[in-house]
């Protein structure tokens, strides 16, 4: 396993990590969760990502029970949660958002569900325009000073919002966000590669990227149609089916088929190629992967060996297939 610094912090995270968004969404049995998490841990993964909204708190409950069964030392792994949407269906105004009340109470609830005394990473799961930035930065700083959180970050914030948080922190001698959790994959590139471009050096932004396989499209399993047991056939995932079936989705599928051919020429899979492509970017601190079975975890981990196959020539071939390199922002 390769370990990378989380931005300019001193924390080292495994280049590949394990997320609970899809993995634990269907009330996965604790033993099954433990097996997949153990496969990741044994491969060197030290970061396990979660959020209050995942399965309305169930994902954290399952992960917490699984962690208790593993017997791992608490100082051997990194645990996260994200706050914004609330952990129950139809939350009341005080049970969602980024107010000081909800952020603090959600932190306590997440620690209780995960059965830990502190969260290594705590993310603001989308910005909240109704909460003053000063209130949020003060709240996160207080949680860190109390030892309940070690590092705080953002998820899907604009570069301007991240810089505003840093500005408030500098002005009031508070603790700024350390990391951002953005979507990043072969089909979703502009924000990560262009909008955040100056932040990596300017503030030492760390990144824990999600959806590296573009909601499963970059696994190649949809190349010949949707399997019966795929997520896009499940109730509640109609939005995903639409994303696959619209014009843009069909174009991406055509590109995925070409990427599958290239992966076969390299002696690997489409999924491992897509994960390796993300790992190739030096501004990626860790790539969050999901898996419901240990075998999938083992397969994902092999992406580390594919990175060395991505020579300049291969990267150029991928760029030709994708044909979506984002345009840089003109200097003003």
C-alpha positions as CSV (number, residue, x, y, z in Angstrom):
1,X,0.0,0.0,0.0
2,X,1.1,3.5,-0.7
3,X,0.5,6.2,1.9
4,X,0.0,9.9,1.0
5,X,-0.1,13.0,3.2
6,X,-3.5,14.5,3.6
7,X,-2.7,17.8,2.0
8,X,-0.3,19.8,4.1
9,X,-1.2,18.0,7.3
10,X,1.0,15.4,8.9
11,X,-1.6,12.7,8.6
12,X,-0.8,9.9,6.1
13,X,-3.8,8.1,4.5
14,X,-3.7,5.0,2.4
15,X,-3.9,5.8,-1.3
16,X,-7.0,3.5,-1.6
17,X,-9.6,3.7,1.1
18,X,-12.9,2.1,2.0
19,X,-16.3,3.9,1.9
20,X,-19.7,3.0,3.2
21,X,-22.0,5.0,1.0
22,X,-23.1,2.2,-1.4
23,X,-21.5,-0.7,0.5
24,X,-23.6,-0.3,3.7
25,X,-26.7,1.3,2.2
26,X,-28.8,-1.8,2.2
27,X,-28.4,-2.7,5.9
28,X,-25.5,-5.0,5.2
29,X,-25.0,-7.6,7.9
30,X,-22.3,-6.8,10.4
31,X,-20.3,-10.0,9.7
32,X,-20.3,-9.3,5.9
33,X,-19.2,-5.7,6.6
34,X,-16.4,-6.9,8.9
35,X,-15.1,-9.3,6.2
36,X,-14.9,-6.6,3.5
37,X,-13.3,-4.1,5.9
38,X,-10.8,-6.7,7.1
39,X,-9.8,-7.5,3.5
40,X,-9.2,-3.7,3.1
41,X,-7.3,-3.4,6.3
42,X,-5.1,-6.4,5.6
43,X,-4.3,-4.8,2.3
44,X,-3.0,-1.7,4.1
45,X,-6.1,0.5,3.9
46,X,-6.2,2.8,7.0
47,X,-9.1,5.2,6.1
48,X,-12.7,4.2,6.5
49,X,-15.3,6.8,5.3
50,X,-18.9,7.3,6.5
51,X,-21.6,9.9,6.9
52,X,-24.7,10.5,9.0
53,X,-27.0,10.3,6.0
54,X,-25.8,6.9,4.7
55,X,-28.8,4.6,5.2
56,X,-30.0,7.2,7.8
57,X,-27.3,6.3,10.3
58,X,-27.4,2.6,9.7
59,X,-24.1,2.6,7.8
60,X,-22.4,4.0,10.9
61,X,-24.0,1.6,13.2
62,X,-22.9,-1.4,11.0
63,X,-19.4,0.0,10.7
64,X,-19.2,0.6,14.4
65,X,-20.3,-3.0,15.2
66,X,-17.8,-4.3,12.6
67,X,-15.0,-2.3,14.1
68,X,-15.7,-3.7,17.5
69,X,-15.5,-7.2,16.2
70,X,-12.1,-6.7,14.5
71,X,-10.3,-5.8,17.7
72,X,-8.1,-3.3,15.7
73,X,-6.1,-0.8,17.7
74,X,-7.9,2.6,17.4
75,X,-4.6,4.3,16.5
76,X,-4.2,2.0,13.5
77,X,-7.0,3.4,11.4
78,X,-8.7,6.7,10.4
79,X,-12.4,7.1,10.7
80,X,-14.6,9.8,9.2
81,X,-18.2,11.1,9.2
82,X,-20.0,13.8,7.4
83,X,-22.6,16.2,8.6
84,X,-25.4,18.1,6.8
85,X,-28.4,16.1,5.8
86,X,-29.3,14.5,9.2
87,X,-29.5,10.9,10.1
88,X,-33.2,10.4,10.1
89,X,-35.9,10.6,7.4
90,X,-37.7,14.0,7.3
91,X,-35.4,15.7,9.8
92,X,-36.6,18.8,11.7
93,X,-34.8,22.1,11.1
94,X,-32.5,21.5,14.1
95,X,-31.7,18.0,12.9
96,X,-30.0,19.0,9.7
97,X,-27.7,21.7,8.3
98,X,-24.5,23.2,9.5
99,X,-25.6,25.2,12.5
100,X,-23.5,24.9,15.6
101,X,-26.3,22.9,17.3
102,X,-26.6,20.2,14.6
103,X,-22.8,20.0,13.9
104,X,-22.0,19.4,17.6
105,X,-24.9,17.0,18.2
106,X,-24.4,15.1,15.0
107,X,-20.7,14.7,16.0
108,X,-21.7,13.1,19.3
109,X,-24.3,10.9,17.6
110,X,-21.8,9.7,14.9
111,X,-19.2,8.8,17.6
112,X,-21.9,6.9,19.5
113,X,-23.0,5.0,16.4
114,X,-19.4,4.3,15.4
115,X,-18.5,3.4,19.0
116,X,-15.4,5.7,19.2
117,X,-14.3,8.6,21.4
118,X,-13.3,10.9,18.5
119,X,-13.5,11.3,14.7
120,X,-10.3,11.5,12.8
121,X,-11.9,13.4,10.0
122,X,-15.2,15.4,10.1
123,X,-16.6,16.8,6.8
124,X,-19.3,19.4,6.0
125,X,-21.4,17.3,3.6
126,X,-22.1,20.1,1.2
127,X,-22.2,23.9,2.1
128,X,-25.1,25.4,4.0
129,X,-25.8,29.0,2.7
130,X,-28.0,29.7,5.8
131,X,-25.1,29.4,8.3
132,X,-22.5,32.1,8.6
133,X,-19.0,30.9,7.9
134,X,-17.7,32.3,11.1
135,X,-20.2,30.1,13.1
136,X,-19.1,27.0,11.2
137,X,-15.3,27.6,11.5
138,X,-15.6,28.4,15.2
139,X,-17.7,25.3,15.8
140,X,-15.2,23.0,14.0
141,X,-12.3,24.6,15.8
142,X,-14.0,24.1,19.2
143,X,-14.6,20.4,18.4
144,X,-10.9,20.0,17.5
145,X,-9.8,21.8,20.7
146,X,-12.1,19.5,22.7
147,X,-10.5,16.4,21.2
148,X,-13.7,15.2,19.5
149,X,-12.4,15.8,16.0
150,X,-8.8,15.8,14.7
151,X,-9.2,17.3,11.3
152,X,-12.2,19.0,9.6
153,X,-13.0,19.3,5.9
154,X,-15.5,20.0,3.3
155,X,-17.4,18.0,0.6
156,X,-18.4,19.4,-2.8
157,X,-17.6,23.0,-1.7
158,X,-16.6,25.5,-4.4
159,X,-13.1,26.9,-4.3
160,X,-14.4,30.2,-3.3
161,X,-16.2,28.7,-0.3
162,X,-13.1,26.8,0.8
163,X,-11.0,30.0,0.6
164,X,-13.7,31.9,2.6
165,X,-13.3,29.3,5.4
166,X,-9.5,29.8,5.3
167,X,-9.9,33.6,5.4
168,X,-12.2,33.4,8.4
169,X,-9.8,31.0,10.1
170,X,-6.8,33.4,9.5
171,X,-8.8,36.4,10.6
172,X,-9.9,34.9,14.0
173,X,-6.8,32.6,14.5
174,X,-9.0,29.5,14.1
175,X,-8.4,26.1,12.4
176,X,-9.2,26.0,8.6
177,X,-10.4,22.9,6.7
178,X,-7.7,20.4,5.9
179,X,-9.3,18.5,3.1
180,X,-12.1,18.4,0.6
181,X,-14.1,15.3,-0.5
182,X,-15.1,15.9,-4.2
183,X,-16.4,13.7,-6.9
184,X,-13.5,12.9,-9.3
185,X,-13.3,10.4,-12.1
186,X,-12.6,10.1,-15.8
187,X,-16.0,11.8,-16.6
188,X,-16.0,14.4,-13.9
189,X,-12.9,16.5,-13.9
190,X,-13.3,20.3,-14.1
191,X,-13.7,21.1,-10.4
192,X,-10.9,18.9,-9.2
193,X,-8.4,19.7,-12.0
194,X,-9.2,23.3,-12.7
195,X,-11.4,25.0,-10.0
196,X,-9.3,23.6,-7.2
197,X,-6.1,24.0,-9.1
198,X,-4.6,26.9,-7.1
199,X,-5.7,25.5,-3.7
200,X,-3.4,22.5,-3.7
201,X,-0.4,24.9,-3.3
202,X,-2.1,27.9,-1.8
203,X,-3.6,26.2,1.2
204,X,-2.3,22.6,0.9
205,X,-5.7,21.1,0.2
206,X,-6.0,17.4,0.8
207,X,-8.5,15.4,-1.1
208,X,-10.5,12.2,-0.4
209,X,-12.2,11.6,-3.7
210,X,-15.5,9.7,-4.2
211,X,-17.2,8.0,-7.1
212,X,-13.9,7.1,-8.9
213,X,-15.9,4.6,-11.0
214,X,-18.6,7.1,-12.0
215,X,-21.4,5.3,-10.1
216,X,-20.3,1.9,-11.6
217,X,-20.1,2.9,-15.2
218,X,-16.3,2.7,-15.3
219,X,-16.4,-0.9,-14.1
220,X,-17.5,-1.9,-17.6
221,X,-20.3,-4.0,-16.3
222,X,-22.9,-1.9,-18.2
223,X,-21.1,-2.1,-21.6
224,X,-23.7,-4.6,-22.9
225,X,-26.7,-3.5,-20.8
226,X,-27.6,-3.3,-17.2
227,X,-27.3,-6.6,-15.2
228,X,-30.5,-7.6,-13.4
229,X,-28.8,-7.2,-10.0
230,X,-27.3,-3.8,-10.7
231,X,-28.2,-0.7,-8.7
232,X,-29.9,1.1,-11.5
233,X,-32.7,-1.5,-11.3
234,X,-33.3,-0.9,-7.6
235,X,-36.2,1.3,-6.3
236,X,-34.9,4.7,-5.3
237,X,-32.1,4.6,-8.0
238,X,-34.2,5.9,-10.8
239,X,-31.9,9.0,-11.0
240,X,-29.0,6.6,-11.7
241,X,-30.9,4.8,-14.5
242,X,-31.7,8.2,-16.1
243,X,-28.0,9.2,-15.9
244,X,-27.1,6.0,-17.8
245,X,-29.8,6.2,-20.4
246,X,-29.7,9.9,-21.4
247,X,-27.6,11.1,-24.3
248,X,-24.6,12.0,-22.1
249,X,-24.8,8.6,-20.5
250,X,-24.8,6.8,-23.8
251,X,-21.8,8.8,-24.9
252,X,-19.9,7.8,-21.7
253,X,-20.8,4.2,-22.2
254,X,-19.3,4.3,-25.7
255,X,-16.1,5.7,-24.2
256,X,-16.2,3.1,-21.5
257,X,-16.2,0.3,-24.1
258,X,-13.1,1.8,-25.6
259,X,-11.5,2.1,-22.2
260,X,-12.3,-1.6,-21.7
261,X,-10.5,-2.5,-24.8
262,X,-7.5,-0.5,-23.7
263,X,-7.6,-2.2,-20.3
264,X,-7.6,-5.6,-21.9
265,X,-4.6,-4.7,-23.9
266,X,-2.8,-3.7,-20.6
267,X,-3.9,-7.0,-19.0
268,X,-6.2,-5.4,-16.5
269,X,-9.8,-4.5,-15.9
270,X,-11.7,-1.3,-16.7
271,X,-12.3,-0.7,-13.0
272,X,-8.7,-1.1,-12.1
273,X,-7.7,1.2,-15.0
274,X,-10.1,3.9,-13.8
275,X,-8.9,3.7,-10.2
276,X,-5.3,3.8,-11.3
277,X,-6.0,6.9,-13.5
278,X,-7.3,8.7,-10.3
279,X,-4.3,7.6,-8.3
280,X,-2.0,8.9,-11.0
281,X,-3.0,12.5,-10.1
282,X,-0.6,13.7,-7.4
283,X,-3.3,16.0,-5.9
284,X,-5.4,12.9,-4.9
285,X,-4.7,12.1,-1.3
286,X,-6.9,8.9,-1.3
287,X,-9.4,7.2,-3.6
288,X,-12.5,6.0,-1.7
289,X,-13.6,2.6,-3.0
290,X,-16.7,0.6,-2.1
291,X,-17.2,-3.2,-2.0
292,X,-19.8,-5.5,-0.7
293,X,-17.6,-8.6,-0.8
294,X,-14.0,-9.3,0.1
295,X,-13.2,-10.4,-3.4
296,X,-14.2,-6.9,-4.7
297,X,-11.8,-5.3,-2.2
298,X,-8.9,-7.5,-3.3
299,X,-9.7,-6.7,-6.9
300,X,-9.8,-2.9,-6.2
301,X,-6.4,-3.1,-4.4
302,X,-4.8,-4.4,-7.6
303,X,-5.3,-0.9,-9.1
304,X,-2.1,0.1,-7.3
305,X,-0.1,-2.2,-9.6
306,X,-1.7,-0.6,-12.7
307,X,-0.4,2.9,-12.0
308,X,3.0,2.0,-13.3
309,X,1.4,0.8,-16.6
310,X,0.0,4.3,-17.2
311,X,2.9,5.6,-19.2
312,X,2.8,8.9,-21.0
313,X,1.7,7.1,-24.1
314,X,-1.1,5.2,-22.3
315,X,-2.3,8.4,-20.6
316,X,-2.4,10.1,-24.1
317,X,-4.5,7.2,-25.4
318,X,-6.9,7.6,-22.5
319,X,-7.1,11.4,-23.1
320,X,-7.9,10.7,-26.7
321,X,-10.7,8.4,-25.8
322,X,-12.1,10.7,-23.1
323,X,-11.8,13.9,-25.2
324,X,-12.9,15.9,-22.1
325,X,-9.8,17.6,-20.8
326,X,-11.1,20.7,-18.9
327,X,-10.0,24.1,-20.1
328,X,-8.0,26.1,-17.6
329,X,-9.4,29.3,-16.2
330,X,-7.9,32.3,-18.1
331,X,-5.6,34.4,-15.9
332,X,-7.3,37.6,-14.8
